[in-house]
Amino acid sequence: MSTPRFLDLPPGVTPQKIESSQGTFAVLEALPVNGVVERWPALLLPGVTGSKEDFIAVLMTLAQSGRRVVAIDLRGQYETPGPDDPAAYTCAALGADVDSLAQVIGGGDPVHLVGHSFGGLVGREAVIDGRTKFASFTLMGSGPGAIEGKRAHNGRKILEEVPVLGLEHVWHSRFEPDALAADVPDEILRFLHKRLLANAPTALACMTEQVLTMHDRTDELCQIEVSTLVLYGEHDDGWPPDAQSEMAARLQAECVVVPGAVHSPAVEAPETTAAALVRFWNSAEKHYLDIRPKAM
């Protein structure tokens, strides 16, 4: 579970609701504090047990590069409502949500897509389905297939316990002890509790099942012409760093290893992460324009 280190919204960042053809989504929208929006926007997707708040620490810096930056709660996650229907929470269904949001946020411009952890798997679906031409795609702490290691073990426990024992039990037996051991401040602890209980139980269970069973679609992603960045913490305990490095090589993608970070670089090393994203986005925009078919 990504744990934000603060909850106060930086200048230029506001909570909003975005209406799309797929429904209404809770977001944090960041706009430049100084200057104007002159570059293409970005859409940020969180992991299974996360939310838009996982990106608070990078939003202002990203927006100051001249962009509108939008971090979302996925369908059924925290402040975005979702149905009690497992079919709504497959990566393909959530990818369709991303397509609809990109069309609204882009307003005719290409959109930079960033997916953290499970959000990377969802974003990959949106890129592969071809309904949206993205300016770039970043896999942040996200691997080629199913998640591994300790996080996979915890995921299997969540999958077993949520349908039978409920979210409150999962909080007290799993998330709260970890947060207390990490000496998380009371304000953040209350937020984490509120966030977990606000999830649609079906959404949490189904997304967890997806991240535990997802097959490798790297070869399919290779067929899509989109600038791609693989960015991960040097101590990632979700997908092994070696697996992410290998995936980047298969994709012929740029690869950035964030020193000192674990599974949530946007929380653990926000300035390094934001700087890498801005540099990559600027380069991707130039590449996109260079390869765009010229008008006759």
RAZI-V690451 format. One record per run of one state. SS is the DSSP state (a for helix, b for strand, c for the rest). FROM is the first residue (numbers start at 1). LEN is the number of residues. If there is no record, write none. Layout:
BEGIN
ss,from,len
SS,FROM,LEN
SS,FROM,LEN
END
This chain:
BEGIN
ss,from,len
c,1,12
b,13,8
c,21,2
b,23,8
c,31,11
b,42,4
c,46,6
a,52,12
c,64,5
b,69,4
c,73,13
a,86,4
c,90,1
a,91,16
c,107,5
b,112,5
c,117,1
a,118,12
c,130,6
b,136,5
c,141,8
a,149,17
c,166,1
a,167,15
c,182,4
a,186,13
c,199,2
a,201,13
c,214,4
a,218,5
c,223,4
b,227,7
c,234,7
a,241,11
c,252,2
b,254,5
c,259,6
a,265,4
c,269,1
a,270,22
c,292,5
END
